[in-house]
Amino acid sequence: MRAQVSALLMVFFWVGCGSDKKKEEALEIVGSYQDPYGGTHLITDDLWDQGGMGGKYHIADYDNQKDYLVAQNDEHNTYNPGKWSRFDWVWHNGTLYYCQTAYDKSSQEEAEAVTPADPADPEQGGCGGFPWTKLTKITFAGAVGTTDCPAISKDDPRIVAWATAVVSYEPGEHLIPQWQDTTQALGPAEGKTTAVVSLGEGGNITLTFAQPISNGEGPDFVVFENSFSDNFLELAFIEVSSDGKTFVRFDTTYLGTDPIAEYGTLDPTLIDGFAGKYRAGWGTPFDLAALAGKSVVVDETVDLSVITYVRIVDVKGDGSMTDSHGRPVYDPYPVHESAGFDLDAVGVLH
């Protein structure tokens, strides 16, 4: 009898614990978004990630008909870690709005029982006396050949010059001498998988140019990696300087959520601001105008009209490095022998 009761309890426990999350349909608001305050939101069936400022919320249950979800606040959140939240959403004139109607409840049931926000006019109010928060879908460019892809070919006639010297090279982990020939980074891009210098996990290289890069119309320089496919991508941060001492980094956004194995792949539509987004022979463009609001540019420590140094910093793909919003960045890890970003060349457009 005891064995029968135990078996029944086990079945009840398994069914009860699994029923909330096992939905027949996906959460309808899955996607990546930006709010009016510059924050980014990545929503999956399991997680609402609001970046370094907003924190993470682990989704326990949702209802696409009643337009709400219940989630547990991540234990590392700045506010109310471990508590429970409820999010209501509404589509208004084709745009998604949300209201966090609960944020500090002690249980999932308590959060779910909170009175829903008023969706009648989300632009004006209904969310605890305030307007609902508007979410605009983020769509980053995809791989080479897809619509609006800004990748630049190594043979593009707009490229007027190439890097001429290596100022410094600090190789990272998991790298053998065969891939440490820094001269491979100088001169025109070759578009070959072997004609590169590898940075190693977390390594970096700084290049200089015979003539400074200037802030012209559109992209000003382009960085080439050696990927053999459109989704085996090894990423790097890009920094520039006009004196070789003070560097400023381009903003980055990474909307992936899971670690990536040594031969794993990335979705380029979830990546923005990193070098290494495109396959060999196609470079990632960078526009100096994107740095105009940075403090070292505003105070003229970095002069965007006279950029003489470009630094490429490998993203160690284990999630220990973060994008500009505080999210961990993943790329294939651990990689061996030719680990890290594989630099082919840096071309100058202006």
Wavefront OBJ file of the C-alpha trace (Angstrom):
o trace
v 0.000 0.000 0.000
v 2.817 2.407 0.903
v 4.445 1.754 -2.493
v 1.160 2.448 -4.290
v 0.625 5.708 -2.412
v 4.216 6.762 -3.117
v 3.782 6.053 -6.807
v 0.572 8.077 -6.929
v 2.238 10.973 -5.131
v 5.136 10.896 -7.579
v 2.775 11.013 -10.554
v 0.804 13.873 -8.994
v 3.993 15.794 -8.226
v 5.349 15.339 -11.761
v 2.114 16.416 -13.427
v 1.643 19.378 -11.082
v 5.174 20.686 -11.449
v 5.259 20.392 -15.204
v 1.823 21.674 -16.128
v 2.474 25.416 -15.839
v 5.321 25.615 -18.343
v 4.275 22.992 -20.875
v 2.253 25.070 -23.281
v 0.821 23.846 -26.533
v 1.608 27.189 -28.192
v 4.610 29.482 -27.962
v 4.501 32.748 -26.056
v 3.165 35.234 -28.619
v 5.522 38.098 -27.704
v 8.762 36.145 -28.188
v 11.373 38.382 -29.829
v 13.885 41.156 -29.255
v 12.708 44.704 -28.584
v 13.838 48.200 -27.613
v 11.976 50.457 -25.182
v 11.786 54.290 -25.393
v 14.524 54.632 -22.755
v 17.237 52.830 -24.708
v 16.794 49.497 -22.956
v 16.678 46.223 -24.839
v 14.403 43.287 -24.092
v 14.919 39.700 -25.176
v 11.844 37.536 -24.625
v 11.786 33.767 -25.042
v 9.314 31.158 -23.811
v 11.427 30.834 -20.646
v 13.041 34.209 -20.031
v 12.411 37.963 -20.171
v 15.871 39.533 -20.198
v 15.858 43.319 -19.770
v 19.640 43.705 -19.770
v 21.956 44.940 -17.046
v 19.597 47.637 -15.753
v 16.260 45.829 -15.826
v 17.346 42.347 -14.815
v 16.074 38.920 -15.787
v 12.735 37.237 -15.178
v 12.294 33.468 -15.462
v 8.891 32.775 -17.004
v 6.841 30.165 -15.154
v 3.478 30.523 -16.884
v 1.766 32.600 -19.567
v -1.602 33.025 -21.232
v -1.791 34.296 -24.820
v -5.544 34.787 -24.585
v -5.484 36.890 -21.423
v -2.175 38.507 -22.408
v -0.107 38.089 -19.290
v 2.813 36.095 -17.941
v 4.180 35.321 -14.487
v 7.903 35.116 -13.851
v 10.343 34.765 -10.976
v 12.867 37.575 -10.604
v 16.427 36.379 -11.118
v 18.411 35.959 -7.895
v 20.979 38.460 -9.193
v 18.497 41.232 -9.993
v 19.226 44.545 -8.267
v 15.639 44.895 -7.096
v 13.503 42.207 -5.428
v 15.725 39.215 -6.291
v 13.899 35.913 -6.041
v 10.462 37.541 -5.811
v 7.686 37.127 -8.381
v 6.466 39.454 -11.128
v 3.488 39.673 -13.431
v 3.652 41.297 -16.865
v 0.558 42.264 -18.861
v 0.791 43.151 -22.551
v -1.468 44.607 -25.207
v -1.234 45.256 -28.941
v -2.357 48.820 -29.647
v -2.439 50.117 -33.232
v -0.112 47.284 -34.204
v 2.463 48.112 -31.495
v 3.309 46.065 -28.407
v 3.015 47.653 -24.950
v 3.652 46.062 -21.563
v 3.009 46.822 -17.905
v 4.773 45.148 -14.986
v 1.766 44.899 -12.704
v 3.600 43.007 -9.951
v 7.283 42.888 -9.080
v 7.695 41.885 -5.410
v 5.265 39.077 -4.709
v 6.210 36.108 -2.539
v 4.798 33.406 -4.805
v 3.746 32.660 -8.359
v 0.116 32.407 -7.262
v 0.221 35.780 -5.530
v 1.692 37.475 -8.609
v -0.845 35.853 -10.926
v -3.729 37.053 -8.747
v -2.808 40.733 -9.144
v -5.462 42.847 -10.897
v -4.550 43.243 -14.601
v -3.510 46.637 -15.945
v -6.103 48.637 -17.891
v -5.392 48.188 -21.638
v -7.930 50.751 -22.892
v -5.376 53.464 -23.744
v -1.832 52.222 -23.019
v -0.203 55.337 -24.468
v -1.862 57.545 -21.866
v -2.236 55.425 -18.727
v -3.605 52.294 -17.142
v -0.346 50.975 -15.664
v -0.493 51.998 -12.013
v -1.271 55.584 -12.977
v 1.361 55.682 -15.727
v 1.409 54.859 -19.476
v 2.367 51.340 -20.510
v 5.898 50.855 -21.885
v 6.155 50.690 -25.666
v 8.306 47.936 -27.186
v 9.650 48.307 -30.716
v 10.799 45.178 -32.505
v 14.547 45.019 -33.067
v 15.593 43.682 -36.440
v 19.327 43.423 -37.020
v 20.713 42.686 -40.459
v 21.218 39.052 -41.375
v 23.897 37.195 -43.291
v 25.499 38.225 -46.569
v 22.891 38.226 -49.337
v 19.902 38.922 -47.099
v 17.815 42.089 -47.286
v 19.599 45.264 -46.145
v 22.772 43.420 -45.180
v 25.511 46.114 -44.869
v 28.481 43.739 -45.260
v 31.240 45.107 -47.498
v 33.161 42.949 -49.966
v 36.966 42.862 -49.849
v 36.871 44.008 -53.473
v 34.595 46.992 -52.860
v 36.008 50.026 -54.718
v 35.115 52.282 -51.788
v 38.048 50.831 -49.820
v 40.882 53.325 -50.319
v 43.535 52.022 -47.892
v 44.461 49.231 -45.497
v 46.230 48.918 -42.136
v 49.989 49.420 -42.486
v 51.488 48.498 -39.097
v 50.877 46.520 -35.915
v 51.271 48.631 -32.777
v 50.631 45.882 -30.232
v 49.538 42.257 -30.089
v 48.463 40.451 -26.928
v 47.434 36.894 -27.822
v 44.868 35.214 -25.619
v 44.293 31.612 -24.584
v 44.165 28.398 -26.649
v 46.426 29.690 -29.420
v 49.452 28.058 -31.048
v 52.367 29.959 -32.732
v 51.248 28.994 -36.245
v 48.364 31.483 -36.016
v 50.295 34.384 -34.470
v 51.806 35.945 -37.595
v 50.693 39.570 -37.205
v 51.762 40.534 -40.733
v 48.690 38.664 -41.949
v 46.586 41.574 -40.632
v 48.311 44.136 -42.868
v 47.419 45.080 -46.413
v 44.326 44.000 -48.366
v 41.917 41.336 -47.170
v 42.444 37.997 -48.899
v 39.206 36.273 -47.958
v 41.033 33.029 -47.170
v 40.434 31.055 -44.006
v 44.170 30.538 -43.417
v 45.630 33.993 -44.257
v 44.862 35.511 -40.829
v 46.288 36.286 -37.415
v 44.279 34.775 -34.566
v 43.788 36.679 -31.335
v 43.201 33.752 -28.995
v 40.427 33.756 -26.377
v 40.312 37.309 -24.976
v 43.355 38.529 -26.927
v 43.688 41.798 -28.808
v 45.618 43.556 -31.563
v 46.060 47.261 -32.352
v 46.692 48.476 -35.903
v 47.661 51.817 -37.331
v 47.422 53.455 -40.765
v 49.581 55.562 -43.051
v 46.800 58.153 -43.234
v 44.196 58.741 -40.468
v 40.642 57.457 -40.798
v 38.137 60.317 -40.893
v 34.457 60.586 -40.077
v 32.831 60.723 -43.492
v 29.379 59.934 -44.842
v 28.327 56.392 -43.917
v 30.757 53.700 -42.728
v 34.386 54.777 -42.340
v 36.262 51.485 -42.029
v 35.584 47.772 -42.297
v 36.936 44.751 -40.391
v 37.346 41.334 -42.046
v 37.271 37.944 -40.302
v 37.717 34.490 -41.873
v 34.542 32.547 -41.077
v 33.893 29.677 -43.474
v 30.100 30.014 -43.107
v 27.339 32.498 -42.368
v 26.751 31.289 -38.820
v 30.038 29.976 -37.425
v 31.005 33.368 -36.071
v 33.812 34.473 -33.757
v 33.170 37.972 -32.488
v 35.271 40.953 -31.424
v 34.794 44.392 -29.894
v 36.129 47.336 -31.906
v 37.832 50.353 -30.336
v 39.416 53.428 -31.938
v 41.839 56.132 -30.831
v 43.379 59.295 -32.197
v 46.441 59.280 -29.897
v 47.075 55.597 -29.156
v 46.347 56.145 -25.450
v 42.631 56.764 -25.070
v 40.364 54.304 -26.885
v 36.589 54.366 -27.263
v 34.551 51.236 -27.960
v 31.618 50.872 -30.343
v 28.354 49.886 -28.679
v 27.314 46.266 -29.047
v 24.126 44.258 -28.651
v 24.004 40.489 -28.221
v 20.570 38.892 -27.932
v 21.517 35.230 -27.717
v 20.932 33.467 -24.400
v 22.752 30.137 -24.399
v 26.408 29.041 -24.347
v 27.778 27.873 -27.712
v 29.911 24.776 -28.144
v 33.261 24.717 -29.958
v 31.656 24.115 -33.335
v 28.322 25.751 -32.528
v 26.618 28.460 -34.555
v 25.168 31.941 -34.018
v 22.186 33.738 -35.543
v 23.557 36.978 -37.074
v 20.186 38.711 -36.666
v 20.786 38.661 -32.889
v 24.150 40.455 -33.161
v 24.944 44.128 -33.677
v 28.087 46.241 -33.308
v 30.584 43.366 -33.248
v 33.227 42.560 -35.834
v 33.076 39.009 -37.155
v 29.418 39.005 -38.154
v 30.083 37.951 -41.749
v 31.870 35.163 -43.595
v 35.344 35.395 -45.138
v 35.707 38.025 -47.844
v 32.950 40.174 -46.363
v 33.671 42.761 -43.690
v 31.700 44.397 -40.913
v 31.459 48.182 -41.459
v 31.864 50.754 -38.671
v 30.667 54.360 -38.763
v 32.610 56.748 -36.511
v 29.510 58.939 -36.214
v 28.068 56.279 -33.878
v 30.644 57.369 -31.272
v 29.721 61.067 -31.322
v 27.992 61.010 -27.935
v 30.766 59.228 -26.033
v 32.311 61.326 -23.276
v 35.882 61.065 -24.601
v 34.639 62.248 -27.981
v 32.579 65.092 -26.549
v 35.589 66.386 -24.596
v 37.744 65.925 -27.732
v 40.155 63.442 -26.159
v 39.289 61.258 -29.130
v 39.051 63.184 -32.407
v 36.809 61.347 -34.871
v 38.309 63.252 -37.780
v 41.776 61.855 -37.061
v 41.544 58.191 -36.064
v 44.964 56.570 -36.345
v 44.486 53.414 -34.278
v 41.981 50.556 -34.424
v 41.996 47.900 -31.707
v 40.276 44.535 -32.128
v 39.468 42.756 -28.856
v 38.382 39.128 -29.011
v 35.194 38.182 -27.212
v 36.023 35.282 -24.912
v 33.023 33.185 -25.796
v 32.234 31.720 -22.380
v 29.867 34.528 -21.378
v 32.376 36.258 -19.096
v 32.301 39.362 -21.324
v 29.179 41.458 -21.808
v 27.633 43.689 -24.470
v 26.845 47.368 -23.908
v 23.631 46.410 -22.108
v 25.288 44.073 -19.623
v 24.248 40.838 -21.308
v 26.741 37.957 -21.512
v 28.134 37.363 -24.993
v 28.616 33.831 -26.292
v 30.438 32.546 -29.335
v 32.086 29.153 -30.020
v 33.966 28.134 -26.874
v 36.403 26.669 -26.117
v 38.179 26.777 -29.474
v 41.730 25.469 -29.813
v 44.850 26.172 -31.895
v 43.438 29.121 -33.893
v 41.181 30.269 -31.046
v 39.387 33.578 -30.957
v 38.785 36.204 -33.614
v 40.768 35.542 -36.810
v 41.717 38.893 -38.321
v 42.149 39.103 -42.070
v 42.388 42.887 -42.540
v 41.035 46.345 -41.759
v 40.056 48.478 -44.741
v 39.641 52.265 -44.795
v 36.680 53.931 -46.527
v 37.318 57.552 -45.488
l 1 2 3 4 5 6 7 8 9 10 11 12 13 14 15 16 17 18 19 20 21 22 23 24 25 26 27 28 29 30 31 32 33 34 35 36 37 38 39 40 41 42 43 44 45 46 47 48 49 50 51 52 53 54 55 56 57 58 59 60 61 62 63 64 65 66 67 68 69 70 71 72 73 74 75 76 77 78 79 80 81 82 83 84 85 86 87 88 89 90 91 92 93 94 95 96 97 98 99 100 101 102 103 104 105 106 107 108 109 110 111 112 113 114 115 116 117 118 119 120 121 122 123 124 125 126 127 128 129 130 131 132 133 134 135 136 137 138 139 140 141 142 143 144 145 146 147 148 149 150 151 152 153 154 155 156 157 158 159 160 161 162 163 164 165 166 167 168 169 170 171 172 173 174 175 176 177 178 179 180 181 182 183 184 185 186 187 188 189 190 191 192 193 194 195 196 197 198 199 200 201 202 203 204 205 206 207 208 209 210 211 212 213 214 215 216 217 218 219 220 221 222 223 224 225 226 227 228 229 230 231 232 233 234 235 236 237 238 239 240 241 242 243 244 245 246 247 248 249 250 251 252 253 254 255 256 257 258 259 260 261 262 263 264 265 266 267 268 269 270 271 272 273 274 275 276 277 278 279 280 281 282 283 284 285 286 287 288 289 290 291 292 293 294 295 296 297 298 299 300 301 302 303 304 305 306 307 308 309 310 311 312 313 314 315 316 317 318 319 320 321 322 323 324 325 326 327 328 329 330 331 332 333 334 335 336 337 338 339 340 341 342 343 344 345 346 347 348 349 350
